[in-house]
Amino acid sequence: MNEKINIAEQTDLLISLQALDTQIYKMISEKELKPLEINNLEDSQKLKQSGMKEAEDNLKSIQLKHKEKEIMLGTKEEEVRKLQGQLNQIKTNKEYTTMINEIESHKADNSLLEEEIIKFMDSIDQAKARIVLEKQKFAEESKSIDTRIKEIKQQINDIEEAAIELKKKREGLTPLIGKKFLSEYERILVGKDGQALAEVVNDNCGGCYMQLPPQVINEINMKEKIVFCENCQRILYIKDEKA
């Protein structure tokens, strides 16, 4: 003769199991988000590093242009010297005047080049100052990011350790539940994101909020069988008011 199953006791055990599983699922969800948070921080760190590299590339570009202007100035000054050396060889006033005008034209160009070179020197100083600032910012923010990443990794470890303890408690509880009930519970648990049970509140299913018929409420109160919500298929229970 089969021993009659105590539905009230089984329901209480399922409620206790659900309480553990709720915590476990919550921890799993939290843990799954942690790597994404770390990736976002690492991306932010790379972005800040690219700002520093951009400042360094900007300096190199300015220095290159500065060097080009210095080479041009050197070439122009050499041309002026050559022309001035040719002045003594000129025999006519017209040629002399033409040569003087050409020399003055080169000197005017040289003056403009010198002004540009001075501006580039100022830009180089500003670019160097920006690099120093970017490096300081990167060092400070990188330190903050590294600290935060370490904190998140520690949180992952803490979650894993806490989940192990909860799973041990779960392993101690499941043998007390009938195989059929446990199987139904775990089937629903997976399909309902960790919520296999639903408390009845004001005659409504606490899972899908559907109004429950009076006969369903009576069946739950009779505690002769496990009752499922016709809409969301969760196991229904009514909290014991004695507490």
C-alpha positions in Angstrom: 0.0 0.0 0.0 1.4 3.4 -1.1 1.9 5.9 1.7 -0.2 9.0 1.1 1.8 12.0 0.1 1.6 15.1 2.4 0.9 17.8 -0.2 1.1 20.6 2.4 4.6 19.4 3.4 5.7 18.9 -0.2 4.5 22.4 -1.0 6.4 23.9 1.9 9.5 22.1 0.8 9.1 23.4 -2.8 8.6 26.9 -1.3 11.9 26.5 0.6 13.6 25.2 -2.6 12.2 28.1 -4.6 13.7 30.6 -2.1 17.1 29.0 -2.6 16.7 28.9 -6.4 15.6 32.5 -6.5 18.9 33.5 -4.9 20.9 31.2 -7.1 19.3 32.5 -10.3 19.8 36.1 -9.1 23.5 35.4 -8.5 23.8 33.8 -11.9 22.3 36.8 -13.6 24.6 39.2 -11.6 27.6 37.1 -12.5 26.7 37.1 -16.2 26.7 40.9 -16.3 30.1 41.2 -14.6 32.3 40.3 -17.7 30.3 42.8 -19.7 31.1 45.5 -17.1 34.7 44.6 -17.2 34.7 44.7 -21.0 33.1 48.2 -20.9 35.8 49.4 -18.5 38.6 47.9 -20.6 37.1 49.6 -23.7 37.0 52.9 -21.8 40.6 52.4 -20.9 41.6 51.8 -24.5 39.6 54.9 -25.6 41.6 57.0 -23.1 44.8 55.4 -24.3 43.9 56.3 -27.9 43.4 60.0 -26.8 47.0 59.9 -25.5 48.2 58.4 -28.8 46.3 61.0 -30.7 48.1 63.7 -28.8 51.5 62.0 -29.6 50.6 61.7 -33.3 49.6 65.4 -33.3 53.0 66.3 -31.9 54.8 64.2 -34.6 52.7 65.9 -37.3 53.6 69.4 -36.1 57.2 68.5 -35.7 57.3 67.2 -39.2 55.8 70.4 -40.6 58.2 72.4 -38.5 61.1 70.5 -39.9 59.8 71.0 -43.5 59.6 74.7 -43.0 63.2 74.8 -41.5 64.5 73.0 -44.6 62.7 75.4 -46.9 64.1 78.3 -44.9 67.6 76.8 -45.2 67.2 76.4 -48.9 65.9 80.0 -49.3 68.8 81.4 -47.2 71.3 79.5 -49.4 69.7 81.0 -52.5 70.0 84.5 -51.0 73.7 83.9 -50.3 74.3 82.7 -53.8 72.5 85.7 -55.3 74.4 88.1 -53.0 77.6 86.5 -54.2 76.7 87.1 -57.8 76.1 90.8 -57.3 79.8 91.6 -57.8 79.7 89.9 -61.2 76.9 92.0 -62.5 77.9 94.7 -65.0 74.7 96.7 -65.8 72.4 98.6 -63.5 69.4 96.8 -64.8 70.7 93.4 -64.0 71.8 94.7 -60.6 68.3 96.0 -59.9 66.7 92.8 -61.0 69.1 90.8 -58.8 68.4 93.0 -55.8 64.6 92.7 -56.3 65.0 88.9 -56.4 67.1 88.9 -53.2 64.5 91.0 -51.4 61.7 88.7 -52.7 63.6 85.7 -51.2 64.1 87.7 -47.9 60.4 88.4 -47.7 59.6 84.8 -48.2 62.2 83.9 -45.5 60.5 86.3 -43.1 57.2 84.6 -43.6 58.8 81.2 -43.2 60.5 82.4 -39.9 57.1 83.5 -38.6 55.5 80.1 -39.5 58.5 78.4 -37.8 57.9 80.4 -34.6 54.2 79.5 -34.7 55.1 75.8 -35.2 57.4 76.0 -32.2 54.6 77.4 -30.1 52.3 74.6 -31.4 55.0 72.0 -30.5 55.1 73.4 -26.9 51.3 73.2 -26.7 51.3 69.7 -28.1 53.9 68.5 -25.6 51.9 70.1 -22.8 48.8 68.3 -24.0 50.7 64.9 -24.0 51.8 65.5 -20.4 48.2 66.2 -19.4 46.9 63.2 -21.3 49.4 60.9 -19.7 48.5 62.2 -16.3 44.8 61.7 -17.0 45.4 58.3 -18.4 47.5 57.2 -15.4 44.9 58.4 -12.9 41.9 57.0 -14.8 43.7 53.8 -15.6 44.5 53.3 -11.9 40.8 53.8 -11.1 39.7 51.4 -13.8 42.2 48.8 -12.7 40.9 49.1 -9.1 37.3 48.7 -10.3 38.1 45.7 -12.4 39.8 44.0 -9.4 36.7 44.8 -7.4 34.4 43.2 -10.0 36.6 40.1 -10.2 36.4 39.8 -6.4 32.6 40.2 -6.6 32.5 37.3 -9.2 34.5 35.1 -6.7 32.2 36.1 -3.9 29.1 35.2 -6.0 30.6 31.9 -7.0 31.4 31.0 -3.3 27.9 32.1 -2.1 26.3 30.1 -5.0 28.2 27.0 -4.0 26.9 27.3 -0.4 23.3 27.7 -1.7 23.7 24.7 -4.0 24.9 22.6 -1.0 21.7 23.6 0.9 19.7 22.7 -2.2 21.3 19.3 -2.4 20.3 18.7 1.2 16.7 19.7 0.4 15.9 17.9 -2.9 16.0 14.4 -1.5 13.0 15.3 0.8 10.8 16.2 -2.2 8.9 13.5 -4.2 10.6 12.7 -7.5 7.5 13.5 -9.5 7.0 16.9 -7.8 10.7 17.7 -8.1 10.7 16.8 -11.8 7.7 19.1 -12.5 9.2 21.9 -10.4 12.6 21.8 -12.2 10.9 21.6 -15.6 8.9 24.8 -14.9 12.0 26.4 -13.2 14.0 26.3 -16.4 11.1 27.6 -18.6 10.2 30.4 -16.2 13.6 32.0 -15.5 13.9 30.5 -12.0 10.3 31.1 -10.8 8.5 27.7 -10.8 6.1 28.7 -7.9 3.6 31.5 -7.8 1.9 32.7 -4.6 -1.8 33.4 -4.9 -2.5 37.0 -3.9 -6.1 38.3 -3.9 -7.2 35.3 -6.0 -4.6 36.2 -8.7 -1.6 34.2 -9.8 1.5 35.9 -8.6 3.4 34.8 -11.7 1.2 36.0 -14.5 -1.4 37.9 -12.5 -4.4 36.1 -14.0 -7.6 35.9 -12.0 -8.0 32.4 -10.7 -11.4 30.6 -10.7 -12.9 29.9 -7.3 -12.6 26.1 -7.8 -8.8 26.5 -8.3 -8.6 28.4 -5.1 -10.5 25.6 -3.4 -8.2 23.0 -4.8 -5.2 24.8 -3.5 -6.7 25.1 0.0 -7.7 21.4 0.0 -4.0 20.5 -0.4 -4.8 17.1 -2.0 -2.7 17.7 -5.1 -0.3 20.1 -6.6 -2.2 22.8 -8.5 -0.9 24.6 -11.6 -1.9 27.9 -13.1 -3.7 27.2 -16.3 -2.1 30.3 -17.9 1.6 30.3 -16.9 1.8 26.6 -15.7 3.5 27.6 -12.4 2.8 25.7 -9.2 0.3 27.7 -7.2 0.3 28.0 -3.4 -1.4 30.2 -0.7 0.8 31.5 2.0 0.0 30.0 5.4 -1.6 32.8 7.4 -0.6 31.3 10.7 2.8 33.0 10.4 
